[in-house]
Amino acid sequence: MTQITKDTIIGDILDIDETTVPIFLSIGMHCLGCPASRGETVEQACAVHGVDADELVKKINEHIANK
């Protein structure tokens, strides 16, 4: 299983599991199709959107593990 961290690139997460899209959308990350956002790390995107990166990483890893 892939372990997502705060340093994981958003585009890589979407490539690993496209069903994570709703998680990003639910916290206001609506720019997932933008080339710039796909190149950001989870931590960078969370800083821009005012989201706790540790909580997002936990939610994404739980989602992937429960598939």
N, CA, C and O atoms as CSV, one atom per row, in Angstrom:
chain,resi,resn,atom,element,x,y,z
A,1,MET,N,N,0.838,-1.190,0.000
A,1,MET,CA,C,0.000,0.000,0.000
A,1,MET,C,C,0.877,1.247,0.000
A,1,MET,O,O,1.903,1.289,0.679
A,2,THR,N,N,0.488,2.226,-0.735
A,2,THR,CA,C,1.192,3.497,-0.785
A,2,THR,C,C,0.857,4.304,0.455
A,2,THR,O,O,-0.303,4.385,0.858
A,3,GLN,N,N,1.876,4.900,1.059
A,3,GLN,CA,C,1.673,5.753,2.227
A,3,GLN,C,C,1.790,7.206,1.775
A,3,GLN,O,O,2.837,7.629,1.284
A,4,ILE,N,N,0.714,7.962,1.943
A,4,ILE,CA,C,0.694,9.369,1.589
A,4,ILE,C,C,1.277,10.161,2.757
A,4,ILE,O,O,0.985,9.869,3.917
A,5,THR,N,N,2.105,11.167,2.449
A,5,THR,CA,C,2.666,12.055,3.462
A,5,THR,C,C,2.371,13.497,3.070
A,5,THR,O,O,1.798,13.757,2.012
A,6,LYS,N,N,2.765,14.426,3.923
A,6,LYS,CA,C,2.576,15.845,3.608
A,6,LYS,C,C,3.423,16.269,2.416
A,6,LYS,O,O,3.151,17.295,1.792
A,7,ASP,N,N,4.447,15.483,2.098
A,7,ASP,CA,C,5.328,15.806,0.978
A,7,ASP,C,C,4.899,15.158,-0.333
A,7,ASP,O,O,5.537,15.365,-1.365
A,8,THR,N,N,3.824,14.376,-0.299
A,8,THR,CA,C,3.330,13.722,-1.516
A,8,THR,C,C,2.703,14.774,-2.424
A,8,THR,O,O,1.986,15.664,-1.968
A,9,ILE,N,N,2.986,14.652,-3.701
A,9,ILE,CA,C,2.441,15.575,-4.711
A,9,ILE,C,C,0.976,15.219,-4.974
A,9,ILE,O,O,0.625,14.050,-5.133
A,10,ILE,N,N,0.133,16.250,-5.015
A,10,ILE,CA,C,-1.307,16.050,-5.228
A,10,ILE,C,C,-1.570,15.233,-6.503
A,10,ILE,O,O,-2.398,14.322,-6.496
A,11,GLY,N,N,-0.881,15.552,-7.570
A,11,GLY,CA,C,-1.070,14.814,-8.822
A,11,GLY,C,C,-0.758,13.342,-8.678
A,11,GLY,O,O,-1.417,12.500,-9.288
A,12,ASP,N,N,0.250,13.023,-7.866
A,12,ASP,CA,C,0.587,11.612,-7.628
A,12,ASP,C,C,-0.531,10.903,-6.882
A,12,ASP,O,O,-0.847,9.750,-7.175
A,13,ILE,N,N,-1.130,11.592,-5.917
A,13,ILE,CA,C,-2.245,10.998,-5.166
A,13,ILE,C,C,-3.404,10.718,-6.115
A,13,ILE,O,O,-4.005,9.645,-6.064
A,14,LEU,N,N,-3.715,11.667,-6.970
A,14,LEU,CA,C,-4.822,11.492,-7.914
A,14,LEU,C,C,-4.536,10.370,-8.905
A,14,LEU,O,O,-5.451,9.663,-9.327
A,15,ASP,N,N,-3.264,10.205,-9.276
A,15,ASP,CA,C,-2.892,9.110,-10.173
A,15,ASP,C,C,-2.995,7.758,-9.469
A,15,ASP,O,O,-3.380,6.761,-10.080
A,16,ILE,N,N,-2.651,7.730,-8.182
A,16,ILE,CA,C,-2.720,6.495,-7.392
A,16,ILE,C,C,-4.163,6.075,-7.173
A,16,ILE,O,O,-4.507,4.898,-7.281
A,17,ASP,N,N,-5.014,7.072,-6.859
A,17,ASP,CA,C,-6.410,6.757,-6.542
A,17,ASP,C,C,-7.290,7.964,-6.848
A,17,ASP,O,O,-7.387,8.898,-6.052
A,18,GLU,N,N,-7.921,7.927,-8.005
A,18,GLU,CA,C,-8.761,9.062,-8.405
A,18,GLU,C,C,-10.001,9.218,-7.528
A,18,GLU,O,O,-10.655,10.260,-7.572
A,19,THR,N,N,-10.334,8.207,-6.736
A,19,THR,CA,C,-11.501,8.331,-5.856
A,19,THR,C,C,-11.213,9.229,-4.647
A,19,THR,O,O,-12.088,9.433,-3.806
A,20,THR,N,N,-9.996,9.765,-4.557
A,20,THR,CA,C,-9.679,10.730,-3.497
A,20,THR,C,C,-10.156,12.135,-3.863
A,20,THR,O,O,-10.142,13.026,-3.015
A,21,VAL,N,N,-10.573,12.345,-5.095
A,21,VAL,CA,C,-11.010,13.671,-5.539
A,21,VAL,C,C,-12.049,14.284,-4.598
A,21,VAL,O,O,-11.889,15.446,-4.223
A,22,PRO,N,N,-13.112,13.563,-4.192
A,22,PRO,CA,C,-14.097,14.169,-3.297
A,22,PRO,C,C,-13.508,14.650,-1.962
A,22,PRO,O,O,-14.013,15.604,-1.369
A,23,ILE,N,N,-12.456,14.001,-1.497
A,23,ILE,CA,C,-11.815,14.439,-0.253
A,23,ILE,C,C,-11.236,15.834,-0.453
A,23,ILE,O,O,-11.418,16.717,0.386
A,24,PHE,N,N,-10.541,16.025,-1.561
A,24,PHE,CA,C,-9.967,17.341,-1.842
A,24,PHE,C,C,-11.058,18.385,-2.066
A,24,PHE,O,O,-10.955,19.508,-1.573
A,25,LEU,N,N,-12.090,18.021,-2.799
A,25,LEU,CA,C,-13.178,18.954,-3.057
A,25,LEU,C,C,-13.893,19.359,-1.776
A,25,LEU,O,O,-14.318,20.506,-1.636
A,26,SER,N,N,-14.025,18.432,-0.848
A,26,SER,CA,C,-14.758,18.714,0.394
A,26,SER,C,C,-14.052,19.743,1.281
A,26,SER,O,O,-14.681,20.347,2.150
A,27,ILE,N,N,-12.769,19.942,1.069
A,27,ILE,CA,C,-12.056,20.934,1.880
A,27,ILE,C,C,-11.734,22.196,1.076
A,27,ILE,O,O,-10.923,23.019,1.501
A,28,GLY,N,N,-12.367,22.341,-0.075
A,28,GLY,CA,C,-12.235,23.561,-0.851
A,28,GLY,C,C,-11.163,23.557,-1.915
A,28,GLY,O,O,-10.887,24.598,-2.512
A,29,MET,N,N,-10.555,22.423,-2.169
A,29,MET,CA,C,-9.545,22.336,-3.222
A,29,MET,C,C,-10.241,21.989,-4.526
A,29,MET,O,O,-10.293,20.829,-4.934
A,30,HIS,N,N,-10.778,23.024,-5.175
A,30,HIS,CA,C,-11.563,22.828,-6.390
A,30,HIS,C,C,-10.732,22.976,-7.656
A,30,HIS,O,O,-11.267,22.891,-8.762
A,31,CYS,N,N,-9.435,23.196,-7.507
A,31,CYS,CA,C,-8.574,23.463,-8.666
A,31,CYS,C,C,-7.745,22.237,-9.043
A,31,CYS,O,O,-6.614,22.385,-9.506
A,32,LEU,N,N,-8.273,21.051,-8.859
A,32,LEU,CA,C,-7.501,19.828,-9.068
A,32,LEU,C,C,-7.091,19.604,-10.517
A,32,LEU,O,O,-6.139,18.867,-10.773
A,33,GLY,N,N,-7.775,20.214,-11.460
A,33,GLY,CA,C,-7.411,20.066,-12.851
A,33,GLY,C,C,-6.326,21.031,-13.294
A,33,GLY,O,O,-5.774,20.899,-14.386
A,34,CYS,N,N,-6.024,21.991,-12.452
A,34,CYS,CA,C,-5.008,22.995,-12.763
A,34,CYS,C,C,-3.616,22.374,-12.682
A,34,CYS,O,O,-3.296,21.707,-11.698
A,35,PRO,N,N,-2.792,22.581,-13.696
A,35,PRO,CA,C,-1.438,22.005,-13.660
A,35,PRO,C,C,-0.637,22.417,-12.427
A,35,PRO,O,O,0.137,21.618,-11.901
A,36,ALA,N,N,-0.811,23.638,-11.967
A,36,ALA,CA,C,-0.067,24.095,-10.793
A,36,ALA,C,C,-0.466,23.307,-9.555
A,36,ALA,O,O,0.398,22.916,-8.770
A,37,SER,N,N,-1.749,23.069,-9.367
A,37,SER,CA,C,-2.187,22.356,-8.166
A,37,SER,C,C,-1.748,20.902,-8.180
A,37,SER,O,O,-1.457,20.335,-7.127
A,38,ARG,N,N,-1.698,20.302,-9.334
A,38,ARG,CA,C,-1.249,18.906,-9.423
A,38,ARG,C,C,0.214,18.762,-9.037
A,38,ARG,O,O,0.650,17.675,-8.658
A,39,GLY,N,N,0.981,19.849,-9.129
A,39,GLY,CA,C,2.397,19.809,-8.787
A,39,GLY,C,C,2.705,20.201,-7.359
A,39,GLY,O,O,3.860,20.141,-6.938
A,40,GLU,N,N,1.693,20.601,-6.605
A,40,GLU,CA,C,1.889,20.993,-5.206
A,40,GLU,C,C,1.922,19.769,-4.302
A,40,GLU,O,O,1.332,18.732,-4.603
A,41,THR,N,N,2.628,19.917,-3.187
A,41,THR,CA,C,2.559,18.884,-2.161
A,41,THR,C,C,1.280,19.071,-1.368
A,41,THR,O,O,0.637,20.118,-1.446
A,42,VAL,N,N,0.917,18.061,-0.611
A,42,VAL,CA,C,-0.254,18.164,0.262
A,42,VAL,C,C,-0.058,19.342,1.221
A,42,VAL,O,O,-0.979,20.128,1.442
A,43,GLU,N,N,1.122,19.455,1.777
A,43,GLU,CA,C,1.390,20.525,2.743
A,43,GLU,C,C,1.248,21.913,2.105
A,43,GLU,O,O,0.689,22.819,2.722
A,44,GLN,N,N,1.745,22.082,0.890
A,44,GLN,CA,C,1.624,23.369,0.198
A,44,GLN,C,C,0.161,23.709,-0.077
A,44,GLN,O,O,-0.272,24.838,0.150
A,45,ALA,N,N,-0.584,22.744,-0.558
A,45,ALA,CA,C,-1.997,22.978,-0.862
A,45,ALA,C,C,-2.784,23.292,0.403
A,45,ALA,O,O,-3.658,24.159,0.393
A,46,CYS,N,N,-2.482,22.599,1.482
A,46,CYS,CA,C,-3.182,22.846,2.742
A,46,CYS,C,C,-2.889,24.239,3.271
A,46,CYS,O,O,-3.775,24.890,3.824
A,47,ALA,N,N,-1.658,24.703,3.109
A,47,ALA,CA,C,-1.299,26.043,3.567
A,47,ALA,C,C,-2.114,27.096,2.820
A,47,ALA,O,O,-2.570,28.070,3.418
A,48,VAL,N,N,-2.296,26.903,1.524
A,48,VAL,CA,C,-3.066,27.849,0.711
A,48,VAL,C,C,-4.542,27.843,1.098
A,48,VAL,O,O,-5.199,28.884,1.089
A,49,HIS,N,N,-5.057,26.655,1.438
A,49,HIS,CA,C,-6.493,26.506,1.706
A,49,HIS,C,C,-6.840,26.528,3.194
A,49,HIS,O,O,-8.003,26.356,3.559
A,50,GLY,N,N,-5.847,26.735,4.052
A,50,GLY,CA,C,-6.112,26.830,5.488
A,50,GLY,C,C,-6.600,25.525,6.097
A,50,GLY,O,O,-7.479,25.522,6.959
A,51,VAL,N,N,-6.026,24.422,5.646
A,51,VAL,CA,C,-6.433,23.094,6.093
A,51,VAL,C,C,-5.276,22.446,6.842
A,51,VAL,O,O,-4.114,22.643,6.486
A,52,ASP,N,N,-5.589,21.673,7.880
A,52,ASP,CA,C,-4.567,20.947,8.629
A,52,ASP,C,C,-4.047,19.798,7.769
A,52,ASP,O,O,-4.788,18.868,7.452
A,53,ALA,N,N,-2.771,19.866,7.396
A,53,ALA,CA,C,-2.180,18.859,6.505
A,53,ALA,C,C,-2.169,17.479,7.142
A,53,ALA,O,O,-2.398,16.486,6.452
A,54,ASP,N,N,-1.910,17.392,8.441
A,54,ASP,CA,C,-1.885,16.088,9.106
A,54,ASP,C,C,-3.253,15.415,9.061
A,54,ASP,O,O,-3.347,14.206,8.849
A,55,GLU,N,N,-4.298,16.188,9.258
A,55,GLU,CA,C,-5.654,15.633,9.206
A,55,GLU,C,C,-6.007,15.165,7.797
A,55,GLU,O,O,-6.625,14.115,7.621
A,56,LEU,N,N,-5.612,15.948,6.800
A,56,LEU,CA,C,-5.903,15.562,5.416
A,56,LEU,C,C,-5.152,14.288,5.046
A,56,LEU,O,O,-5.724,13.390,4.428
A,57,VAL,N,N,-3.882,14.202,5.417
A,57,VAL,CA,C,-3.085,13.002,5.135
A,57,VAL,C,C,-3.730,11.782,5.791
A,57,VAL,O,O,-3.828,10.720,5.177
A,58,LYS,N,N,-4.164,11.939,7.023
A,58,LYS,CA,C,-4.817,10.836,7.738
A,58,LYS,C,C,-6.078,10.394,7.000
A,58,LYS,O,O,-6.309,9.198,6.821
A,59,LYS,N,N,-6.883,11.348,6.577
A,59,LYS,CA,C,-8.137,11.038,5.884
A,59,LYS,C,C,-7.865,10.327,4.552
A,59,LYS,O,O,-8.555,9.367,4.208
A,60,ILE,N,N,-6.873,10.792,3.815
A,60,ILE,CA,C,-6.549,10.179,2.526
A,60,ILE,C,C,-6.025,8.758,2.725
A,60,ILE,O,O,-6.443,7.839,2.021
A,61,ASN,N,N,-5.115,8.573,3.677
A,61,ASN,CA,C,-4.573,7.235,3.927
A,61,ASN,C,C,-5.651,6.262,4.390
A,61,ASN,O,O,-5.643,5.099,3.988
A,62,GLU,N,N,-6.574,6.718,5.223
A,62,GLU,CA,C,-7.679,5.858,5.658
A,62,GLU,C,C,-8.561,5.487,4.474
A,62,GLU,O,O,-8.993,4.341,4.350
A,63,HIS,N,N,-8.826,6.449,3.609
A,63,HIS,CA,C,-9.658,6.189,2.425
A,63,HIS,C,C,-9.015,5.122,1.539
A,63,HIS,O,O,-9.674,4.173,1.115
A,64,ILE,N,N,-7.733,5.290,1.268
A,64,ILE,CA,C,-7.022,4.335,0.406
A,64,ILE,C,C,-6.963,2.950,1.063
A,64,ILE,O,O,-7.139,1.935,0.389
A,65,ALA,N,N,-6.719,2.911,2.354
A,65,ALA,CA,C,-6.598,1.622,3.067
A,65,ALA,C,C,-7.926,0.876,3.106
A,65,ALA,O,O,-7.942,-0.355,3.129
A,66,ASN,N,N,-9.032,1.600,3.114
A,66,ASN,CA,C,-10.347,0.973,3.245
A,66,ASN,C,C,-10.979,0.592,1.910
A,66,ASN,O,O,-12.146,0.200,1.874
A,67,LYS,N,N,-10.249,0.696,0.840
A,67,LYS,CA,C,-10.803,0.340,-0.472
A,67,LYS,C,C,-10.754,-1.158,-0.669
A,67,LYS,O,O,-11.175,-1.657,-1.713
